[in-house]
Amino acid sequence: MDRQLTFAESIREAIDLCMEHDPSVYIMGLGVPDPKGIFGTTSGLQAKYGPQRVMDMPTSENGMTGVAIGSALVGMRPILVHQRLDFALLSIEQIVNQAAKWHYMYGGRASVPIVIRLLIGRGWGQGSQHSQSLQAWFAHIPGLKVVMPATPSDAKGLMLASVRDNNPVIFIEHRWLHHTFGSVAEGVFTVPLGKARIARKGEDVTLAAISHGVVDALRCAEVLADCGIQAEVVDIRTLRPWDRETVIESVSKTGRLIFVDTGWTVGGFGAEVLAVVSEKAWGKLKCPPMRFGMADCPVPTTCGLSRFSYSLPSDIFTAACHMMGIDPRPEWLAIFREGEGPNDAPNRNFKGPF
């Protein structure tokens, strides 16, 4: 039977399963016991497991991250939640200088099995200090694993794998994904860290993407198919370690690459992907690769400016057409405008307060 869950429900189910099967797992974070439960991802867990395993957190991010790391060093498996990635910047010393380094510095004799959930994405005019997608920062650090699921099934499987992992995992969720539905298997299953997924097969152009960028890439691929262009969509899923082989294999087949990011293009993860493809598959490329992400400016507050800050599926579509030597027709571009709302909200289901 096809069981449909939301992205948020999948994460909650994964955490519930981890806590049920392993008493060393606990979850802590600002708003975790809140009635809204971080988009519903932690709802009801405190009632089931008690306040000693499901805890609120004071706004002392660096200190509490240190507490979580210390507990991991003595045998616990904490899940630490920052309801916005921006808040985790206050704990960057503990994440980068402590959690990421212990296993290496102690020759593998010490491990920090901690999962740090960070929420990214835009909406409601949150602006420059609450809408940043800084996954490239964390992917730059040896010792950290960085996960960005795009589907409910992957959200569950990757969370289960992350909690089981003996090294620190940065688990990044885009707020626009929490309401999305998908088929999710029951029980315990894991999705391996460091393995990409072919979300759609194609022969003409590779659209490699992460997180909500996969949604945009798939939307673009649908319209491209109606126009006679078959795009292959690669969901990278894990930024560190990332699956170079799958991306290179796809580009070797299509000869064209567009990377779709949720963060800034300057110094972003797309630069890493384009560099590796250029190094390893230069002879296969039929045209220069491209990348899409946020404009090189702080995230704006107003809905009007957001159109010029974020790339849209229509932008990716236009680039793919040009790679194929085709001028996109106005009627093709008009398809993307059907049903479009404000650029700072995906649909009516996207609501506050987080």
Summary of the structure (lengths in Angstrom):
residues: 354
radius of gyration: 20.1
end to end distance: 33.0
largest distance: 61.3
contacts: 1248
relative contact order: 0.12
helix: 42%
strand: 18%
